[in-house]
Amino acid sequence: MPLLKKLSIPNTLTTRAYDSIKQHILEGRLDEDDRLTEESLANQLGISKSPIREALNRLESEGLIQIAPRRGAYLRRFSLAEIDELYDLREALEVHVTRTARLTPSLLAGLEKSVKRSRSLLKVNDKAKYIEEDVRFHGLLANATTNGELCRVLQNVQNRIWLFRRKTYDLSSSEAPDFHQAIVAALRHNDRDEAQSVMRQHIANVRQRLVAFLAHQDGMERSIATIS
């Protein structure tokens, strides 16, 4: 008699666990040294370990965490070279988006409103909502390409970048709305070349400041370690 096929974990339960853990990570509630274990997560979410394991495997495949056998999972750490590579990819994707997005009055109005919200949130220093709005601006443009795979890849890149940008919010946040406004202005005139140029400058500005800051921080930590 043939053996029955093993029942799979309900996809909805795994997805809910994945969404909950991912939100916890992207909201900045974890430090790099915090450990995620199947047991603790199962207890907190009130479910078994199996969907937790599947959710963690999915997060690892997306590059958000690293799973250490018998030790649990930790936030992914990135080298300066890996950060540079991610920004290379992000620049290529974002510039392509400004070239191929389908421009409509609704899209342009949505982008304008996003810039205004960003400026307001910046004034009251609401970091969490400002970051959400920044991501929303780029998401609106990406969705306008109607390229689902591009949107998925770009979102994944943005999530990984956020892991090391979350502690450096002040480096470039004040200038982002100006870049966004310039992109919208170029698109309103259907000047794709200018929009691409501004987008490239925008990503390069963030990248240069971030890499310089992290390189300096890394140098400081090495010096402290040497003294110790």
C-alpha positions in Angstrom: 0.0 0.0 0.0 1.5 3.4 -1.0 2.3 5.7 1.8 0.2 8.8 2.3 1.8 12.1 1.4 2.9 14.1 4.4 0.6 17.0 5.1 2.1 20.4 4.6 2.0 23.3 7.1 -1.0 25.6 6.4 0.3 28.3 4.2 -1.8 31.0 5.9 -0.2 30.2 9.3 3.3 30.3 7.8 2.5 33.6 6.0 1.1 35.2 9.1 4.2 34.2 11.1 6.4 35.5 8.3 4.5 38.8 8.2 4.6 39.3 11.9 8.4 38.6 12.3 9.2 40.6 9.2 7.2 43.6 10.5 9.0 43.3 13.9 12.4 43.4 12.1 11.5 46.3 9.7 10.1 48.4 12.6 13.6 48.4 14.1 12.7 46.4 17.2 15.7 44.1 17.0 19.4 44.8 17.4 22.1 42.8 15.5 22.9 40.8 18.6 19.3 39.8 19.4 18.6 36.2 18.9 15.4 34.8 17.4 14.6 31.2 18.3 11.8 29.0 17.1 10.7 28.3 20.7 10.5 31.9 21.8 8.8 33.0 18.6 6.3 30.1 18.8 5.5 31.1 22.4 5.0 34.7 21.5 2.8 34.0 18.5 0.9 31.1 20.1 1.6 28.7 17.3 3.8 25.6 16.8 7.4 25.7 15.7 6.9 24.3 12.2 5.4 27.5 10.6 8.0 29.5 12.5 10.7 27.4 11.0 9.2 27.9 7.5 8.9 31.7 8.1 12.5 32.0 9.2 13.7 30.1 6.2 11.8 32.4 4.0 13.3 35.5 5.7 16.8 34.0 5.4 16.2 33.4 1.6 15.3 37.1 1.3 18.6 38.1 3.0 17.0 39.7 6.1 18.3 37.2 8.7 21.0 34.5 9.1 20.2 31.2 10.7 23.0 29.7 12.9 22.5 25.9 13.5 21.4 25.3 17.1 21.9 28.9 18.0 18.9 30.6 16.4 18.5 33.5 13.9 20.1 36.9 13.8 19.7 40.0 11.7 21.8 39.9 8.6 25.1 41.8 8.8 26.5 43.4 5.7 30.0 44.2 4.7 30.8 47.5 3.0 31.3 45.6 -0.3 27.9 44.0 0.0 26.3 47.4 0.8 28.0 48.8 -2.3 26.6 46.0 -4.4 23.1 46.5 -3.1 23.2 50.2 -4.0 24.5 49.3 -7.5 21.4 47.1 -7.9 19.1 49.6 -6.4 20.4 52.4 -8.6 19.9 50.3 -11.7 16.4 49.3 -10.8 15.3 52.8 -9.7 16.7 54.5 -12.8 14.9 51.9 -15.0 11.7 52.6 -13.1 11.9 56.3 -13.9 12.4 55.5 -17.6 9.5 52.9 -17.9 6.9 54.0 -15.4 3.5 54.7 -17.1 2.8 58.4 -16.3 -0.8 59.3 -15.5 -2.4 62.3 -13.8 -3.3 60.0 -10.9 0.4 58.8 -10.4 1.8 62.4 -10.6 -0.8 63.6 -8.1 0.0 60.7 -5.8 3.8 61.5 -6.0 3.1 65.2 -5.2 1.1 64.3 -2.2 3.9 61.9 -1.0 6.4 64.7 -1.2 4.2 67.0 0.9 3.6 64.3 3.5 7.4 63.6 3.7 8.1 67.3 4.3 5.5 67.4 7.1 6.7 64.2 8.7 10.3 65.5 8.6 9.3 68.7 10.4 7.8 66.8 13.3 10.6 64.3 13.2 8.3 61.2 12.9 11.0 58.9 11.7 8.9 55.7 11.4 6.2 57.4 9.3 8.7 59.4 7.3 10.5 56.2 6.3 7.2 54.6 5.3 6.4 57.6 3.1 9.9 57.5 1.5 9.3 53.8 0.6 5.8 54.6 -0.6 7.1 57.2 -3.0 9.5 54.8 -4.7 6.8 52.1 -4.5 4.3 54.2 -6.4 6.8 54.7 -9.2 7.8 51.0 -9.3 4.1 49.9 -9.4 3.5 52.2 -12.4 5.8 50.1 -14.5 3.3 47.2 -14.0 6.3 44.9 -13.8 5.5 42.7 -10.8 8.9 40.9 -10.7 10.7 44.2 -10.7 8.6 45.5 -7.9 9.3 42.3 -5.9 13.1 42.5 -6.4 13.2 46.2 -5.6 11.1 45.7 -2.4 13.5 43.0 -1.3 16.5 45.3 -2.0 14.8 48.1 0.0 14.2 45.8 2.9 17.8 44.7 3.1 19.1 48.2 2.8 16.8 49.3 5.6 18.6 46.9 8.0 21.7 49.1 8.0 20.0 52.4 7.2 17.6 52.4 10.2 20.3 53.7 12.5 21.5 56.4 10.1 18.2 58.1 9.4 19.6 61.6 9.8 22.3 61.2 7.2 20.2 62.0 4.1 16.5 62.3 5.2 16.5 66.1 5.0 17.4 66.1 1.3 15.3 63.3 0.1 12.0 65.3 -0.4 13.9 67.8 -2.6 15.2 65.0 -4.8 11.7 63.5 -4.9 10.2 66.9 -5.9 12.8 67.2 -8.7 11.9 63.8 -10.0 8.2 64.6 -10.0 8.9 67.9 -11.8 10.9 66.2 -14.5 8.2 63.5 -15.0 5.5 66.2 -15.3 7.4 67.6 -18.2 7.9 64.0 -19.5 11.6 64.6 -19.3 12.7 61.1 -18.7 16.4 61.9 -19.1 16.3 64.5 -16.3 14.2 62.2 -14.1 16.7 59.4 -14.5 19.6 61.8 -13.8 18.0 63.1 -10.6 17.1 59.6 -9.4 20.7 58.5 -10.0 21.9 61.5 -8.0 19.4 60.7 -5.2 20.6 57.1 -4.8 24.3 58.2 -5.1 23.8 60.9 -2.4 22.4 58.4 0.1 25.0 55.8 -0.8 28.0 58.0 -0.4 27.0 59.3 2.9 26.0 55.9 4.2 29.2 54.2 3.1 31.4 57.0 4.5 29.6 56.8 7.8 29.8 53.1 8.1 33.4 53.0 7.1 34.2 55.6 9.7 32.2 53.6 12.3 34.0 50.4 11.3 37.4 52.2 11.7 36.4 53.4 15.2 35.3 49.9 16.3 38.6 48.4 15.0 40.6 51.1 17.0 38.6 50.3 20.2 39.2 46.6 19.7 42.9 47.2 19.2 43.2 49.3 22.4 41.2 46.7 24.4 
